[in-house]
């Protein structure tokens, strides 16, 4: 562990206690407990690699500082107003559990309902509030720890696929420091939690492809359940990707295929026994149809100045195919400079320039992966493709497209890191041939 980073982390915790007293004291205690737990897990996974702890501390410091800024200057409505909705429902559930509120009014019924999409974030906040009281800073600080933990987890996931430290390090740096990831994982929001669970799911799949492991299966099932409670349609996409990866197998050998089939059967039976499959099915019947998607997309397109494709109709197959190209362009590249109409959009431009500039690296990294590492990465490739197509169809607002793109970017960053590593290795190889240097 880098001592300077450890000192900065300690100073950040002290600052959080002082500037947001008394809520900050409880919040920073949760951060400390979460950070120590994460560090212990990381050391157990890879005791020799101090980079994992360092990148976690870097990610944690910037998230706590950003979260404190949002809290102190009351900027939650500016960045993500839905965090206050999750806070309200979470507090209401905690009040019901503690006997301080009735279950008979419509707000309480809505708060405790598991039939509404994204109910998991409400219950997460409620569990935290049962221990801390109504302390939104504590809840968002917990999310910040999860968001920071995603950085070392991305390193583990990418290194498992490519066996290359450069790829792992750059992927982790991008997740730790990319502005969008900091914003969405520093507040009481679903986005950072979903991203963490997605990477955790794919990491467990990679472990199971190498070796049958009950702990990995349990963690994978828990991750899938968490994803379902936060965003049910992503659950289906992950299940399809996981199933395909197990059927294909990592090596193509009979042993690998049998191992994947056994894991798939265990996961399927467990999800069915726990009622997760039934819950997902009910959500799918209620919300995942073209008519419902068209209503949702139309509302997004008309709800703000940043809406696009208001006249698009995705209630039929022809409409879906027609909107797909423009939806893809907005999902991948928006907001565009000529669309900037307010300060909130303007502050995204530096980040977007870096993102646009990285696309050649993304293309070369994807091409290399498909040609040379297809079996290793099949789950991530399938999931990324499905979610990209899905969001391209039913996103109708630049702001939500920019925000939800992070769920795809977390894996695209890995391919960008592959493209950058290939370029660096080719450059070093040319230097060696010219007698101008040696590869490191």
Backbone torsions as a table, in degrees:
resi	resn	phi	psi	omega
1	UNK	NA	133.7	177.3
2	UNK	-70.6	122.7	-175.5
3	UNK	-65.2	-36.0	179.8
4	UNK	-64.9	-42.3	177.4
5	UNK	-63.4	-40.1	178.8
6	UNK	-62.1	-39.5	177.9
7	UNK	-65.6	-44.6	177.9
8	UNK	-61.3	-40.0	178.0
9	UNK	-62.8	-42.6	177.7
10	UNK	-63.1	-42.3	177.9
11	UNK	-63.9	-36.5	177.9
12	UNK	-64.2	-41.2	178.0
13	UNK	-64.3	-42.3	178.6
14	UNK	-63.5	-43.2	178.6
15	UNK	-61.6	-40.6	178.5
16	UNK	-62.2	-38.7	177.8
17	UNK	-65.1	-39.6	-173.6
18	UNK	-79.3	-47.1	-172.8
19	UNK	-77.4	-19.5	-179.1
20	UNK	-122.3	29.7	180.0
21	UNK	-62.6	138.8	1.2
22	UNK	-92.0	-14.5	-178.3
23	UNK	-59.1	-33.5	-177.7
24	UNK	-63.8	-31.4	-179.8
25	UNK	-63.2	-47.4	179.2
26	UNK	-66.0	-42.5	-178.8
27	UNK	-62.4	-44.1	-178.9
28	UNK	-70.8	-27.2	173.3
29	UNK	-64.5	-42.2	177.5
30	UNK	-63.3	-41.5	177.9
31	UNK	-61.1	-45.2	-179.3
32	UNK	-61.7	-44.9	179.9
33	UNK	-63.9	-44.0	179.0
34	UNK	-65.9	-39.2	-179.3
35	UNK	-66.5	-44.5	179.4
36	UNK	-63.3	-40.5	177.7
37	UNK	-62.3	-44.4	179.4
38	UNK	-62.9	-43.4	-179.4
39	UNK	-63.7	-40.3	177.8
40	UNK	-63.0	-41.3	179.0
41	UNK	-66.3	-43.9	179.8
42	UNK	-61.4	-43.2	179.5
43	UNK	-65.1	-32.8	177.8
44	UNK	-69.9	-36.4	-179.7
45	UNK	-72.0	-45.0	-177.5
46	UNK	-148.4	90.7	-174.3
47	UNK	-67.0	-29.8	-172.8
48	UNK	-85.2	-19.3	-172.5
49	UNK	-93.4	92.8	-179.4
50	UNK	-70.8	-17.5	179.0
51	UNK	-57.8	-36.5	-177.1
52	UNK	-61.8	-42.2	178.8
53	UNK	-70.9	-39.1	-179.6
54	UNK	-62.8	-45.5	-178.5
55	UNK	-69.0	-31.8	175.2
56	UNK	-64.3	-44.4	-179.5
57	UNK	-65.1	-41.0	176.8
58	UNK	-59.6	-48.9	-179.8
59	UNK	-62.2	-39.5	-178.7
60	UNK	-67.4	-43.8	-178.8
61	UNK	-59.5	-48.5	-177.4
62	UNK	-67.1	-33.1	179.3
63	UNK	-72.5	-40.8	177.9
64	UNK	-65.4	-43.5	179.3
65	UNK	-63.0	-42.5	178.3
66	UNK	-65.8	-42.7	179.3
67	UNK	-62.1	-39.9	176.6
68	UNK	-63.7	-39.6	177.9
69	UNK	-61.4	-46.5	178.7
70	UNK	-61.4	-40.7	-178.3
71	UNK	-68.7	-47.8	-174.2
72	UNK	-68.8	-36.2	-177.3
73	UNK	-99.4	10.9	175.0
74	UNK	51.8	55.5	-174.9
75	UNK	-106.3	16.4	-177.4
76	UNK	-64.7	-39.4	179.0
77	UNK	-64.8	-34.3	-179.3
78	UNK	-67.0	-44.4	-175.2
79	UNK	-89.1	-44.7	-176.1
80	UNK	-164.7	92.7	-177.1
81	UNK	-65.3	-22.3	-178.6
82	UNK	-66.5	-16.9	177.1
83	UNK	-62.0	-34.2	179.1
84	UNK	-71.5	-29.6	175.0
85	UNK	-66.3	-45.2	178.5
86	UNK	-63.6	-37.2	177.4
87	UNK	-63.3	-43.7	-178.6
88	UNK	-63.6	-49.8	-178.3
89	UNK	-67.2	-37.9	178.0
90	UNK	-62.3	-42.7	178.5
91	UNK	-65.8	-37.6	179.0
92	UNK	-64.9	-41.3	177.3
93	UNK	-62.2	-43.7	178.4
94	UNK	-61.4	-39.1	177.4
95	UNK	-65.1	-37.9	178.0
96	UNK	-65.9	-45.5	-179.5
97	UNK	-62.1	-34.8	-177.9
98	UNK	-90.7	2.8	177.4
99	UNK	80.0	13.7	-179.0
100	UNK	-94.3	-2.2	179.8
101	UNK	-145.1	151.8	-179.9
102	UNK	-85.2	153.0	176.4
103	UNK	-92.1	0.5	-168.3
104	UNK	-93.4	-8.5	177.7
105	UNK	-91.9	161.0	-171.3
106	UNK	-67.8	-29.2	177.6
107	UNK	-66.8	-40.7	178.1
108	UNK	-67.0	-41.4	178.9
109	UNK	-62.4	-39.4	178.4
110	UNK	-68.9	-38.2	-177.6
111	UNK	-64.7	-43.9	-174.9
112	UNK	-86.0	-8.1	-176.6
113	UNK	-66.4	131.9	173.1
114	UNK	-99.5	12.4	177.4
115	UNK	-93.4	-13.4	178.4
116	UNK	-85.7	139.8	178.0
117	UNK	-59.6	139.6	175.5
118	UNK	79.0	20.1	-176.6
119	UNK	-64.3	-21.2	-175.8
120	UNK	-60.9	-37.1	-179.0
121	UNK	-66.2	-32.9	177.6
122	UNK	-65.4	-43.9	-178.6
123	UNK	-71.1	-33.5	175.8
124	UNK	-61.7	-47.3	178.2
125	UNK	-61.2	-39.0	-179.4
126	UNK	-63.4	-43.0	179.0
127	UNK	-61.3	-43.3	179.0
128	UNK	-63.6	-43.0	-177.5
129	UNK	-68.5	-24.0	175.7
130	UNK	-64.8	-27.3	179.6
131	UNK	-96.7	-32.4	-172.5
132	UNK	-106.4	-9.1	-166.5
133	UNK	77.7	-177.8	-178.0
134	UNK	-73.3	94.5	-174.7
135	UNK	-136.3	92.0	-176.1
136	UNK	-65.2	-31.9	178.4
137	UNK	-63.2	-36.0	177.7
138	UNK	-65.8	-42.1	-179.6
139	UNK	-65.3	-44.1	-178.6
140	UNK	-71.5	-28.8	177.4
141	UNK	-69.0	-35.6	173.9
142	UNK	-61.0	-44.4	177.6
143	UNK	-61.8	-34.9	179.2
144	UNK	-65.1	-38.4	177.4
145	UNK	-63.9	-43.2	178.0
146	UNK	-62.8	-42.6	178.4
147	UNK	-62.5	-40.6	178.4
148	UNK	-67.7	-36.1	179.9
149	UNK	-66.5	-18.8	178.8
150	UNK	-64.6	-31.3	-176.9
151	UNK	-62.1	-55.2	177.2
152	UNK	-65.0	-29.9	178.8
153	UNK	-66.6	-37.8	176.7
154	UNK	-64.0	-38.6	176.2
155	UNK	-59.5	-48.1	-179.2
156	UNK	-60.6	-43.6	-178.8
157	UNK	-64.3	-49.1	-176.5
158	UNK	-69.6	-37.7	178.6
159	UNK	-66.5	-33.0	177.2
160	UNK	-65.5	-32.0	-179.2
161	UNK	-81.6	-39.7	-170.3
162	UNK	-114.9	-10.4	-180.0
163	UNK	52.7	43.7	-176.8
164	UNK	-138.6	119.7	-176.9
165	UNK	-67.2	-34.3	178.5
166	UNK	-61.1	-45.0	178.8
167	UNK	-60.1	-46.3	-179.0
168	UNK	-63.3	-43.4	-177.4
169	UNK	-66.5	-46.0	-178.9
170	UNK	-66.2	-39.8	176.7
171	UNK	-58.8	-45.3	-179.3
172	UNK	-65.2	-41.4	178.6
173	UNK	-60.8	-44.1	-178.7
174	UNK	-63.3	-43.9	179.1
175	UNK	-67.2	-37.7	-177.9
176	UNK	-69.3	-36.3	-167.0
177	UNK	-119.8	-5.7	179.3
178	UNK	-66.6	129.0	-171.8
179	UNK	-53.7	-43.7	-179.7
180	UNK	-59.2	-40.6	179.4
181	UNK	-66.4	-36.9	177.5
182	UNK	-65.1	-45.4	-177.8
183	UNK	-61.2	-49.8	-172.2
184	UNK	-78.0	-20.9	-179.1
185	UNK	-103.2	6.5	178.9
186	UNK	-101.4	-1.6	-175.8
187	UNK	-124.8	173.8	179.0
188	UNK	-78.1	77.9	-176.2
189	UNK	-134.5	159.6	179.7
190	UNK	-75.8	-27.0	-168.0
191	UNK	-57.7	-51.7	-178.9
192	UNK	-62.7	-37.3	178.7
193	UNK	-66.2	-42.6	180.0
194	UNK	-63.4	-45.0	-179.7
195	UNK	-59.4	-45.0	178.2
196	UNK	-60.2	-46.0	-178.3
197	UNK	-66.3	-34.4	177.0
198	UNK	-63.9	-48.2	-179.9
199	UNK	-65.3	-39.4	178.6
200	UNK	-62.7	-42.5	178.9
201	UNK	-60.4	-47.5	-178.7
202	UNK	-66.8	-34.5	177.3
203	UNK	-65.0	-40.6	177.8
204	UNK	-66.8	-36.7	176.5
205	UNK	-60.9	-43.9	179.3
206	UNK	-63.1	-38.2	177.4
207	UNK	-66.1	-41.2	-179.0
208	UNK	-69.3	-29.7	176.6
209	UNK	-67.4	-29.0	178.0
210	UNK	-82.7	-42.6	-173.3
211	UNK	-154.6	135.3	177.5
212	UNK	-68.8	127.7	-171.4
213	UNK	-149.3	118.8	-177.6
214	UNK	-65.3	-35.2	178.7
215	UNK	-62.5	-42.1	178.6
216	UNK	-63.8	-37.9	178.2
217	UNK	-64.5	-44.6	179.6
218	UNK	-62.0	-44.6	179.2
219	UNK	-64.3	-40.3	178.9
220	UNK	-63.7	-43.6	178.7
221	UNK	-63.1	-44.1	178.3
222	UNK	-61.9	-39.5	178.7
223	UNK	-64.1	-43.3	178.8
224	UNK	-62.8	-40.8	176.8
225	UNK	-63.2	-40.0	177.2
226	UNK	-64.4	-41.8	178.0
227	UNK	-62.0	-42.1	179.2
228	UNK	-60.5	-40.5	-177.8
229	UNK	-71.2	-17.8	-177.3
230	UNK	-103.1	-40.9	-179.3
231	UNK	-156.3	98.0	-166.0
232	UNK	-65.3	-34.0	-175.8
233	UNK	-70.5	-27.3	174.9
234	UNK	-67.3	-33.0	177.1
235	UNK	-54.7	-46.4	-179.7
236	UNK	-61.7	-42.5	-178.7
237	UNK	-64.7	-40.9	178.5
238	UNK	-65.3	-42.5	-180.0
239	UNK	-61.2	-42.9	177.8
240	UNK	-61.6	-45.6	-179.1
241	UNK	-64.8	-42.3	179.1
242	UNK	-64.1	-45.3	179.0
243	UNK	-60.0	-43.2	179.8
244	UNK	-64.4	-39.7	-178.6
245	UNK	-66.5	-37.0	179.5
246	UNK	-73.0	-36.2	179.0
247	UNK	-66.6	-44.3	-178.9
248	UNK	-71.2	-40.4	-179.0
249	UNK	80.3	153.0	-176.9
250	UNK	-75.9	-38.1	-175.6
251	UNK	-107.0	-15.2	-177.6
252	UNK	84.1	-2.0	179.4
253	UNK	-76.6	161.6	178.5
254	UNK	-61.2	-41.2	179.7
255	UNK	-60.7	-42.2	180.0
256	UNK	-65.6	-41.5	-179.6
257	UNK	-66.9	-42.2	178.6
258	UNK	-63.7	-42.9	178.9
259	UNK	-59.8	-43.8	178.6
260	UNK	-66.4	-38.1	179.8
261	UNK	-65.5	-42.9	178.7
262	UNK	-62.5	-45.1	178.5
263	UNK	-61.0	-40.9	-179.4
264	UNK	-64.6	-41.4	178.7
265	UNK	-63.8	-44.6	179.8
266	UNK	-62.5	-44.0	179.5
267	UNK	-63.5	-45.1	-179.4
268	UNK	-62.1	-45.1	-179.8
269	UNK	-65.4	-40.4	179.8
270	UNK	-65.7	-44.6	178.4
271	UNK	-61.4	-37.9	178.3
272	UNK	-68.4	-45.1	-178.8
273	UNK	-61.9	-39.4	-179.3
274	UNK	-78.6	-4.6	179.6
275	UNK	82.0	6.8	-177.5
276	UNK	-68.3	-38.9	179.5
277	UNK	-64.3	-41.2	179.2
278	UNK	-64.8	-43.8	178.1
279	UNK	-60.8	-44.1	178.9
280	UNK	-62.4	-39.4	179.2
281	UNK	-63.3	-41.1	178.1
282	UNK	-64.1	-43.8	177.1
283	UNK	-61.0	-41.1	-179.3
284	UNK	-63.3	-43.5	-179.3
285	UNK	-63.9	-37.1	-176.4
286	UNK	-77.6	-38.7	-167.0
287	UNK	-118.2	-25.6	-172.1
288	UNK	-96.6	67.5	170.8
289	UNK	-136.9	158.4	-171.7
290	UNK	-62.6	-34.7	179.6
291	UNK	-65.2	-44.8	179.1
292	UNK	-65.7	-41.1	178.7
293	UNK	-62.3	-40.2	178.8
294	UNK	-62.5	-41.7	178.6
295	UNK	-63.1	-44.9	-179.0
296	UNK	-64.6	-44.7	-178.9
297	UNK	-64.7	-40.5	179.9
298	UNK	-63.7	-40.4	178.4
299	UNK	-63.5	-42.0	178.6
300	UNK	-62.9	-41.7	-176.5
301	UNK	-67.8	-28.0	-175.3
302	UNK	-103.0	-4.8	-171.7
303	UNK	-83.0	-13.1	-176.6
304	UNK	-154.0	168.2	178.4
305	UNK	-64.2	-22.7	-176.5
306	UNK	-89.3	12.5	176.7
307	UNK	-71.1	156.2	177.3
308	UNK	-144.7	155.4	177.8
309	UNK	63.4	44.2	-177.2
310	UNK	-61.6	-32.0	-176.6
311	UNK	-88.1	-3.2	-178.8
312	UNK	-66.2	144.7	179.3
313	UNK	-127.7	108.6	-178.4
314	UNK	-104.9	22.7	-180.0
315	UNK	-81.5	0.0	177.4
316	UNK	-143.2	166.7	-174.9
317	UNK	-62.4	-40.4	-179.2
318	UNK	-62.4	-40.1	178.8
319	UNK	-66.1	-38.0	177.8
320	UNK	-60.9	-47.6	-178.8
321	UNK	-65.3	-33.2	-178.7
322	UNK	-71.8	-37.5	-175.9
323	UNK	-86.1	-14.9	-173.9
324	UNK	-57.7	-47.7	-177.7
325	UNK	-63.0	-46.5	-178.6
326	UNK	-70.0	-35.1	176.8
327	UNK	-63.6	-38.4	178.3
328	UNK	-64.4	-42.3	-179.2
329	UNK	-62.4	-43.9	179.0
330	UNK	-67.8	-40.5	-179.2
331	UNK	-62.0	-42.5	-175.2
332	UNK	-82.5	-33.8	-167.4
333	UNK	-121.2	-15.4	-178.4
334	UNK	-73.4	152.7	3.2
335	UNK	-81.9	142.2	177.6
336	UNK	-86.1	151.4	-176.4
337	UNK	-55.1	-38.0	-177.1
338	UNK	-75.4	-5.9	178.9
339	UNK	-99.4	-2.2	-176.6
340	UNK	-69.7	119.6	-178.1
341	UNK	-124.5	-6.2	-179.4
342	UNK	-150.7	172.3	-176.0
343	UNK	-64.9	-37.1	-178.5
344	UNK	-61.5	-38.0	176.8
345	UNK	-75.6	-34.6	-177.0
346	UNK	-64.4	-35.9	-176.6
347	UNK	-71.7	-10.2	177.9
348	UNK	-85.1	-13.8	-171.8
349	UNK	-62.0	-44.6	177.3
350	UNK	-57.8	-41.9	177.3
351	UNK	-62.7	-41.9	-177.8
352	UNK	-65.8	-35.3	178.2
353	UNK	-63.1	-41.1	176.2
354	UNK	-64.1	-41.5	-179.7
355	UNK	-64.2	-45.6	178.8
356	UNK	-62.6	-42.1	-177.6
357	UNK	-65.7	-23.3	-177.4
358	UNK	-84.8	-5.5	-174.5
359	UNK	-63.7	-39.2	174.7
360	UNK	-57.8	-38.4	176.7
361	UNK	-65.8	-37.8	178.3
362	UNK	-62.3	-44.7	-179.2
363	UNK	-63.1	-46.6	-178.6
364	UNK	-67.3	-36.4	177.9
365	UNK	-66.9	-41.0	176.9
366	UNK	-64.2	-42.8	-178.9
367	UNK	-62.1	-45.1	177.6
368	UNK	-62.0	-42.7	-177.9
369	UNK	-63.1	-45.9	-178.8
370	UNK	-64.9	-37.6	-178.8
371	UNK	-75.7	-34.1	-169.0
372	UNK	-120.1	-20.8	-174.7
373	UNK	-132.4	34.0	-172.6
374	UNK	-62.9	-47.1	-178.2
375	UNK	-63.1	-40.2	-179.3
376	UNK	-63.8	-33.6	-170.0
377	UNK	-111.5	9.5	-172.2
378	UNK	-59.2	-38.1	-179.5
379	UNK	-63.8	-46.3	-179.6
380	UNK	-67.1	-40.3	179.7
381	UNK	-63.6	-44.6	-179.7
382	UNK	-65.0	-47.2	-179.3
383	UNK	-60.6	-46.7	-178.8
384	UNK	-60.5	-41.3	179.0
385	UNK	-64.0	-46.1	-177.7
386	UNK	-63.7	-45.6	-178.3
387	UNK	-69.0	-35.6	176.8
388	UNK	-62.9	-45.6	178.2
389	UNK	-64.0	-42.2	-179.7
390	UNK	-61.6	-51.0	-179.6
391	UNK	-66.9	-30.7	177.8
392	UNK	-63.7	-29.6	-178.2
393	UNK	-84.2	-49.0	-170.1
394	UNK	-105.8	8.5	170.4
395	UNK	-86.7	133.6	178.9
396	UNK	-131.4	16.4	-176.4
397	UNK	-140.9	133.0	-176.7
398	UNK	-60.9	-41.4	-177.6
399	UNK	-62.6	-46.3	-179.9
400	UNK	-71.1	-33.2	176.5
401	UNK	-64.2	-44.0	178.0
402	UNK	-61.0	-41.4	-177.2
403	UNK	-70.7	-47.1	-175.0
404	UNK	-81.5	-10.6	174.4
405	UNK	-61.2	-25.8	-178.6
406	UNK	-59.3	-30.3	179.6
407	UNK	-68.6	-22.2	175.0
408	UNK	-93.6	-39.6	-176.7
409	UNK	-58.4	-33.4	-176.0
410	UNK	-57.0	-32.7	176.6
411	UNK	-90.4	-32.3	176.7
412	UNK	-64.5	-31.1	176.0
413	UNK	-59.2	-35.3	178.7
414	UNK	-63.2	-43.5	-179.8
415	UNK	-70.2	-33.5	173.4
416	UNK	-62.4	-41.8	178.2
417	UNK	-63.5	-36.3	175.9
418	UNK	-63.7	-46.3	179.1
419	UNK	-60.9	-42.3	178.9
420	UNK	-65.6	-40.5	179.4
421	UNK	-64.7	-41.1	177.1
422	UNK	-60.6	-43.1	-179.8
423	UNK	-63.9	-42.5	179.9
424	UNK	-65.5	-42.4	-179.6
425	UNK	-66.6	-38.0	176.7
426	UNK	-65.9	-38.7	178.1
427	UNK	-64.5	-42.1	179.0
428	UNK	-66.4	-38.1	178.6
429	UNK	-64.6	-37.9	177.9
430	UNK	-66.2	-38.7	178.7
431	UNK	-63.8	-38.2	178.5
432	UNK	-64.7	-43.6	-179.9
433	UNK	-63.2	-33.6	-178.9
434	UNK	-86.2	-5.0	-178.9
435	UNK	77.6	19.3	-176.1
436	UNK	-100.7	3.4	-178.5
437	UNK	172.9	174.8	179.5
438	UNK	-125.8	144.0	177.1
439	UNK	-66.7	142.6	-178.5
440	UNK	-93.0	NA	NA
